[in-house]
Amino acid sequence: MIPGIGLFYSGMTKRKSALSLLWLSLMTTAVTSFQWFLIGYSLSFSQSGSRFIGNFAHIISINVLNESTFGTANIPHIVFYIFQLMFAITAAAIAIGATSERGRIWPTIVFVFLWSTFVYNFVAYWTWSINGWANVLGALDHAGGVPVHITAGTSALVYSLVLGKRQPVTRIEQNRPHNINSIFIGTALSWFGWFGFNSGSGLVISSRAALVCVVTNLAACAGGFTWCMLDYFLFKPKYKFTLFGFCMGSMAGLVCITPGSGYVSIPVSLIFGISGSTCVYFGRQIKIFFKIDDPLDIFAQHAIGGFVGCLLTGIFAQKYIPAIDQVNITGGWLDGNWMQIVYQLILASTGFVWSFVITLIILLIMNKIPGLTLRTSIDGEIQGIDYDQFNEYTHDYIEFQRDLYVTVPKPLFMNNLITVATVIRQNRTQNDRN
């Protein structure tokens, strides 16, 4: 899922900043892995913590080999340790997509460590730890609708708000993905990874784990189909399909089914896919209403999709499905437990508020510290993050040509050369069209 997210985001951004998102997906893996080793796992899953946060029982990853496993006796503790690390990395990789096209890289690395500590570890503990207040309350989240998607999507919105809008270009260019192939490959990798993401969260190989794969796949299919139909009848020009739309819709379906995947039946997964895709499709208008430049629609895709999925879990969770693995829940509204919706709303809302406030505090403090200014210079943004902060490109030959004909030195005696180079480039473009 992690390289899938990198490719998905890289394809959605402009060519001149595409490499930065690929690089950040790997650097996020490194930084989060170190944070997890140091304190992250202990804060998220120590079994002797308070209702609010774990303690340092597993600091620097001690006692993860010889203690009993949290939640099950079927797998070694260290397997659970590395499995849950992948969730932490995925959440951080989603959140940092907000830096697209205008964020400096070094502050982003620092942010990943701080965000993992003060946002993800807290919410993961509330949701999944045996002592976490949401778990004790009875809120249900099978695979990370709140700890992964709502936290990451909300934090991405805050990051976009603090960074400010990108330099103005035409609306078509501003929102046009540069590489649909990367989006397709990223979607395929993420979709495949989601089977392990969701079904593995049951911590046991069983018919329930297979059922989770089935509902996950069906929700993704329903989400992709729904988005394509909305595009076909509502988007301008009408009556056109897009591969990008299917990829966005399937990802919305996957996000929405995540919290309920271990608790709902096969037919209900269609409701998750259709509802999630529809809400994300129209939820993208929120950033326009509040005039926030969220380049990759991370808030709509993950925060709104995760919120909808969390509430639907409160309606459609059925107690007979977890019982396959000897896990007891009281079910949702379908089983007469209408209070489950309240529990789901409390967890989702708390996750949203905590992520928003803590992320805002982190970013505002960082932005005041010399060397940790979040946004790159105007020239760096215009030239592209890859040019500004890296020494390589995803499309090296194309960037070389751009440097040769456009980004040339500008003393007075070079003005004519710039004009000539521009004319040559325009003539070449016309010749190519001919």
KEGUDO-312773 format. One record per residue (C-alpha): x, y, z. Coordinates in steps of 0.001 Angstrom, whole numbers, padded with zeros to 6 digits, always signed. Example, Ala and Ser with C-alpha at 12.3 -4.5 7.8 and 13.67 -1.06 7.14 Angstrom:
BEGIN
+012300-004500+007800
+013670-001060+007140
// end
This chain:
BEGIN
+000000+000000+000000
+002841+002410+000776
+004410+002468-002721
+000849+002434-004055
+000103+005683-002235
+003351+007180-003524
+002525+006316-007141
-001099+007421-006764
-000118+010845-005422
+002826+011221-007782
+000555+010650-010782
-001978+013183-009525
+000499+016027-009079
+002319+018041-011741
+005286+016449-013470
+007792+018914-011998
+006943+017809-008423
+006160+014128-008987
+009415+012690-007681
+009072+014412-004306
+005978+012354-003447
+007649+009094-004441
+010631+009979-002271
+008429+010999+000645
+006588+007656+000621
+009906+005889+001244
+011249+008477+003701
+007977+008268+005623
+008560+004527+005907
+012021+005148+007367
+011028+007904+009802
+007878+006154+011044
+009729+002853+011464
+012292+004586+013672
+009563+006350+015656
+007702+003026+016048
+010891+001341+017295
+011633+004165+019716
+008274+004996+021319
+005444+004574+018799
+004505+000960+019445
+004700+001401+023191
+002439+004455+023135
-000069+002738+020849
-000257-000785+022285
+001278-001108+025746
-001187-003185+027741
-000685-001334+031029
-001419+002200+029846
-004167+004587+030901
-007476+005173+029134
-005874+007976+027112
-002382+006850+026055
+000033+003983+026514
+003172+004010+028637
+006812+003125+027972
+006575-000594+028660
+007901-001292+025144
+010231+001685+024732
+012940+000968+022117
+010852-002101+021322
+011738-004130+024424
+009561-007108+025377
+007984-007534+021939
+009440-011009+021493
+008629-012711+024775
+005305-011243+025897
+001836-012421+024924
+000352-010856+021816
-002235-008122+022129
-005678-009413+021116
-004748-012990+020180
-002653-015987+021101
-002443-017171+017499
+000501-015085+016313
+003822-014017+017864
+003928-010599+019452
+006629-009396+017071
+004418-010223+014076
+001699-007982+015486
+004364-005337+016091
+005494-005195+012443
+001949-005566+011084
+000722-002540+013029
+003775-000557+011929
+002474-000734+008355
-000735+001014+009474
+001264+003811+011076
+003347+004284+007925
+000285+004272+005691
-001434+006949+007772
+001628+009210+007676
+002132+008633+003931
-001457+009737+003287
-001148+012865+005434
+002050+014201+003855
+000452+014215+000409
-000795+017673+001394
+002709+019056+000805
+002289+018455-002925
+003894+021120-005146
+004714+023653-002427
+006008+022038+000773
+009671+021931+001800
+011023+018439+002343
+013061+018735+005545
+010165+020154+007628
+007962+017383+006235
+010335+014767+007655
+010218+016408+011086
+006425+016655+010855
+006078+012912+010178
+007845+012056+013444
+005854+014569+015500
+002540+013701+013865
+003032+009979+014424
+003742+010625+018109
+001051+013147+018995
-001745+012239+016589
-001559+008682+015270
-000279+006970+018442
-002985+008582+020566
-005914+007775+018283
-004658+004241+017590
-004462+003645+021337
-008003+004914+021929
-009370+002686+019175
-007473-000597+019473
-005753-000878+022846
-007511-002997+025450
-007466+000021+027800
-008262+002728+025216
-011375+004704+026107
-013069+004163+022721
-012432+000422+022819
-013770+000226+026356
-016802+002296+025325
-017586-000212+022570
-016769+001742+019393
-015967-000486+016394
-013188+000058+013890
-011865-003108+012314
-008939-001790+010274
-008367+001925+010758
-011212+004121+009564
-010418+006568+012370
-006714+006024+013277
-005595+005900+009642
-008092+007660+007402
-009832+010301+009507
-006593+011376+011210
-004586+011503+007971
-007331+013189+005947
-008012+015817+008602
-004321+016540+009125
-003852+016892+005360
-006583+019540+005340
-004818+021453+008109
-001456+021161+006334
-003026+022537+003148
-004610+025367+005124
-001331+026381+006780
+000704+026090+003565
-001727+028240+001606
-002677+028096-002040
-000315+027150-004840
+000799+029762-007346
-002157+030503-009640
-002295+028784-013013
-005216+027958-015256
-007899+025883-013529
-007455+023044-016016
-003723+022809-015348
-004186+023210-011591
-006306+020088-011219
-005074+017916-014075
-003084+014749-013183
+000182+014491-015075
+000378+010679-015297
-002712+008469-015321
-000521+005356-015636
+001007+006026-012199
-002464+006545-010730
-003594+003226-012219
-000591+001312-010861
-000893+003023-007485
-004573+002091-007281
-003861-001531-008206
-001116-001850-005577
-003264-000208-002905
-006304-002325-003770
-004256-005513-003465
-002599-004317-000253
-006003-003491+001217
-006829-007201+001391
-004048-007638+003937
-004853-004294+005530
-008450-005289+006272
-008517-009078+006487
-005266-009272+008468
-006757-007060+011164
-008746-010025+012438
-005380-011559+013468
-006462-015050+012454
-006860-017052+009237
-010538-018017+009047
-013692-017777+006942
-014212-014327+008470
-010865-013180+007046
-011992-014395+003609
-015316-012604+004098
-013418-009388+004816
-011596-009774+001487
-014912-010249-000309
-016595-007161+001178
-013437-005100+000648
-013299-006020-003036
-017011-005480-003609
-016984-002062-001938
-014072-000993-004142
-015897-002146-007276
-019112-000391-006256
-017183+002778-005457
-015404+002831-008827
-018615+002176-010747
-020515+004860-008816
-017869+007524-009444
-017826+006709-013166
-021605+007071-013359
-021481+010412-011567
-018769+011602-013952
-020693+010285-016944
-023888+012172-016186
-022706+015207-014200
-019156+016113-015173
-018379+018420-018104
-018271+017242-020830
-021105+014834-020124
-021236+011211-021241
-017509+010562-020862
-015777+007980-018706
-012380+008511-017075
-009870+006042-015676
-008947+008632-013081
-012567+008684-011915
-012682+004923-011487
-009439+004993-009498
-010760+007742-007221
-014072+005967-006724
-012541+002581-005936
-010204+004194-003402
-013208+005932-001813
-014989+002576-001534
-011921+000989+000058
-011620+003780+002610
-015303+003611+003488
-015404-000167+004028
-012263-000182+006205
-013844+000383+009655
-016751-001988+009038
-015032-004667+006969
-014904-007187+009824
-018507-006642+010928
-020774-006385+007868
-022319-008830+005407
-021572-009109+001682
-024678-007272+000359
-024101-004381+002768
-020632-003763+001299
-022373-002375-001795
-023952+000300+000375
-020523+001206+001756
-019002+001465-001722
-021846+003512-003222
-022251+005796-000196
-018529+006333+000271
-017924+007157-003372
-020911+009522-003566
-020015+011400-000374
-016378+011785-001426
-017392+012902-004925
-019499+015776-003617
-017402+016273-000484
-014603+017672-002632
-016631+020890-002777
-015797+021582+000878
-012281+022719+000012
-013726+025092-002591
-016252+026488-000118
-013546+027198+002474
-011008+028196-000214
-008437+025618+000897
-006075+024247-001732
-006039+020486-001096
-004315+019409-004340
-004940+015662-004015
-008397+015738-002375
-007005+013900+000625
-009545+015351+003050
-012518+014247+000967
-011041+010859+000094
-009926+009836+003573
-011550+012011+006244
-015025+012121+004704
-014802+008548+003414
-013594+007301+006799
-016269+009259+008674
-019055+007869+006496
-017709+004337+006871
-017507+004701+010630
-021149+005787+010887
-022351+003073+008505
-020579+000519+010690
-022783+001634+013569
-025832+000886+011458
-024897-002336+009679
-022517-004179+012049
-023910-007621+012836
-022845-009602+015869
-022922-013007+014164
-019991-012129+011841
-017269-011500+014473
-018606-014523+016374
-016962-016696+013696
-013636-015813+015362
-015043-015955+018917
-015122-012147+019094
-018220-010781+020803
-019875-007505+019851
-023428-006298+020397
-023944-005432+016736
-025303-002245+015249
-028709-000788+014511
-029652-003828+012427
-029330-005921+015582
-031328-003437+017635
-028303-001703+019172
-028947+001871+018059
-026446+003194+020617
-023668+001819+018439
-024177+004778+016084
-023589+007129+019011
-020359+005328+019926
-019191+005524+016319
-020024+009216+016099
-018126+009948+019321
-014991+008150+018123
-015057+009646+014617
-015709+013176+015899
-013035+012955+018576
-010529+011643+016030
-011354+014540+013717
-011082+017239+016407
-007901+015818+017937
-006200+015513+014543
-007235+019024+013507
-006146+020773+016702
-002893+018890+017354
-001783+019093+013716
-002493+022831+013669
-000429+023337+016826
+002480+021292+015450
+002543+023161+012145
+002195+026645+013607
+005074+026004+016016
+007262+024459+013320
+006617+027344+010957
+008064+029777+013536
+011299+027825+014001
+014221+028879+011775
+014993+026165+009265
+011576+024524+009596
+009545+026941+007473
+006942+024759+005820
+006622+026313+002381
+009223+026614-000340
+010015+029875-002113
+007915+031183-004997
+010745+030480-007434
+011120+026973-006054
+007415+026307-006491
+007372+027639-010043
+010408+025574-010999
+009011+022544-009207
+009857+020791-005946
+011970+018227-007807
+014201+020969-009221
+014172+022979-006002
+015004+020251-003497
+016209+017172-005398
+018865+016365-007918
+016776+014099-010140
+013408+013895-011887
+010797+011294-012705
+011016+012356-016380
+014661+013309-016725
+014778+013908-020488
+011695+016137-020442
+013080+018206-017590
+016419+018536-019389
+014615+019959-022412
+012667+022347-020191
+015878+023577-018605
+017506+023960-022028
+014756+025995-023641
+013015+027733-020763
+015033+027878-017558
+018107+029656-018914
+020166+032471-017317
+018579+035881-017720
+021160+038648-018019
+020213+041328-020526
+022221+039863-023386
+020312+036563-023023
+016841+038002-023594
+016999+037461-027340
+018157+033876-026832
+015139+033232-024627
+012843+034602-027323
+014506+032450-029976
+014305+029352-027774
+010586+029970-027162
+009926+030277-030887
+011880+027070-031549
+009871+025224-028938
+006570+026491-030382
+007649+025496-033900
+008600+022027-032685
+005235+021660-031004
+003467+022695-034230
+005596+020281-036249
+004766+017478-033871
+001069+018219-034297
+001460+018269-038089
// end
